[in-house]
Amino acid sequence: MAGKKSTQNGGFSDAELAAMKERAAELRAEGAGGSGTAKKKREAKACADTLAKLEGTDYEIGNRLHTIVVEEAPHLDPKTWYGFPSYARDGKVVVFFTPASKFGERYASIGFNEDALLDDGVFWPTSFAVLGITDDVEARLRELVRRAAG
């Protein structure tokens, strides 16, 4: 991951440290009162706010993925995870978006966690580099999101 590495913080970049702090804040927010509908609304707003802050290609890809998830897997709940827009089933993140700008990468990525139902034999991809959304990319993402969501 790109970014200035800190020798005082175990070699983590400033961006990596910021992501860890965002995750800690997310965990505090999860434990701070509320559950059910109120909690899901708060998490969905955090996801929407994160998407709204994106710019350029990150904005286009992140918002297109959001639309795909809403249309193909409406039972997944939007939230943030390490500050990334993500979508969870029963509280566990299934799919997430890492903007290129987050770590100064040349491409954004869309990833699937362990709870995604994508198993395919003994070897399958769990993360995809994305430079843009074409019709072919969108069709593949729709199929992956449907499978991953169950």
N, C-alpha and C positions, 0 to 999 in steps of 0.2 A: 504494500500500500504506500502510496506517495505521501509525502509530508515530512516535516521536520521531526526527526527522532529526538527524544529526550533521554539523556543519560541518567537523569535523576528519577525517572519514572519507569524503570524496568525496560527501557528501550521502546516504549510505545510512542507513536507519533501524537502530535497535538490533536489531530482528528480522531485517532483511536481513543485517546483519553476523553474527548468530548462525547464520543459514542457511549463509552462506559458510564459517564456521568448521566447521560440521557436515560440509559437503561435503569440506573439506580433511581432516578426521579420517577420513571414509569412504575417501578416496583413499589415505591412509596405511595404513589397515587392509587395503585391497585389496592393497597392495604388500608388506605385512608377513607374509611366510611363508604357506604353505599355498595350496592350489589345489584344484580339484575339489570333492569331497563336503564336506570340512572347511570350505572357504571358503563354500560354499552354505549349510551349516548355520549358520555364524556370521552370514551376511547375513540368513537367514530369522529368526534369533533377534532380530536388531536390528530388523527390520520388526515382529515380534510385540511386542517391548518398546515400540516407538513407538506401536503401536496401543493397547496396554494403558494407556498414559499419557493417552490422550484422554478427554474427558469429554462428557457430554450428547449432543447431536446429532452432534458430530464423531465420538464413539465409535460411535454407531449407524451412521452413513454409512460410516466407515472400515472397520468390521468387516463390514458387509454387502458392501462392494466386495471385501474380502478373500475372503469366501465365494464370491462370484460368480466371481472370478478362479480360485480353486481348482477350482470345479466346471466352468467353461467353458473354461479354458485352463490345465490343470495343468502344461503344459510351461513356463510362465513361472515364473521364479524370484523369490520375494519378497526384497526388499532395501530399503535406504533410499537416498534420493537427495536431497541438500540437507536431510536430516533428515525427508523425507517418506516415508511408506510407498509403495513402488513395486514394479513387477513387470517383469522383464527377460527378453528372449530373446537368447541368446548374449552376455550381458553388457551389452546395450543396453536402456535403460529404454523400455518400450512404453507403459505406463499408470502414472499416479501420482495420489496423493490429497493435496490441500492442505487441511488443516483450517482452518476459519474462524478459530480461535483463534491460528493461527500468526502472522498479520499483523494481527489485530484486524479482520478483514473481517466483513461481515454474512452471508456465505454461504461454504460450503466449495466446493471445485472438484475435479473429476476431469478430468485432462488426458491427452492422448495425444501422444507425441513423434514425431519424424520416422520412426522405424522401425515405427510402427503402420501397419498395412495398411488405412488408411481412405480412401485417395485416391478422390475422386468428381468426375471432370471437372477443372475448373480452380479450384474453390472448395468447401471443406468445413470444418466446425468441428473444432477440436482441443482445446477446453476447454469444460466445462459447469459452470455454477453449480448447486449442489445445496443445497436447504434441508431436504430429507428424502427418505426412500426410500418411495415408494408402489409398488403393484403395477406401474403403468405405467412408472415410472422404472426399477424393477428389470428389467422386460422389455427396455427400451431399452438399459440398461447391459449386460445379458447379450449382446444382439445386437452392440453395439459392441465389447465385449471379445473375443467370438469372431472378429469380422472383424479387429480390430487385431492379435490374436495370431497369426493365420495358421494 
